[in-house]
Amino acid sequence: MTGHIQCERCERIQILRFNRPEKKNAITTDMYGALADGLRAGDADPAVAVQLFAGTEGVFTAGNDLTDFLAMAEGGDFDPSAFEFMRALATAEKPLVAAVDGLAVGIGTTMLLHCDLVYASGEARFMTPFLNLGLVPEAASSLLAPARMGSPAAFALLCAGETFDAERALAAGLINAVVPAGELETTAREAALSLAAKPAAALAAARQLMHGDRSAILKRIDEEVALFKVHLRSAEAREAFAAFREKRDPDFEKLRKQAERAQ
């Protein structure tokens, strides 16, 4: 497992930790692969009862490393690792818990829709700037967010790109509780240990009843992935990434005028 994803064991809990603080825990393709492998290994290991996601002090994850996006947008091969992680989330058999401190950007927010319990510090900030990059939502968030948060809040998060602070995320049903940063991981671990102490078969059955048939979620992930690939190589995405690289605002109005002239 890559050193940027640490896999730790605490009693019957497996902790998957984003550990790239110098890059705000931005996720590379190697890290996605490690996360997917870690989730599947935890599900297969009878010694693991619960899996817990955590970041480093002050940051959960800044989302996908834009260097990878740039390479794919410019004609590089699409690496399936991110999508394998999404599918591993969607099909996880054991409870998923998350402890979010600081930034949770893009997949750092949408992955939480697959978690059973999410705890956040008061400094947590949730945002999904997909449309700002000329892209579309992923991880079945276009299906799960409206179902959990309601359409208005989901649209504000996924399409308007609004930032949700911890209290707004709590009110929207994205997280379970806001706790002081110094107590965050302890709280999440205690919740995970409490789940681990419950009758395993009954817990698995209850969770399966709540999650239901996951085929619709997997289908939506595939639909989003197909659109994501198309938009990643669009003129809008190329302009957004160029603007990011050049440290300027993207000029989408220029693209609209060019499209109008071409008609």
RAMODA-V256498 format. One record per helix or strand. SS is the DSSP state (H for helix, E for strand). FROM is the first residue (numbers start at 0). TO is the last residue. Records with the same first field share a line. If there is no record, write none. Layout:
SS: FROM-TO  FROM-TO
//
This chain:
E: 4-9  12-17  26-26  49-53  55-55  58-60  63-63  94-99  102-104  116-120  124-126  163-164  176-178
H: 20-22  28-43  65-72  80-89  106-113  130-132  140-148  150-157  165-171  180-195  199-210  214-231  234-245  251-261
//
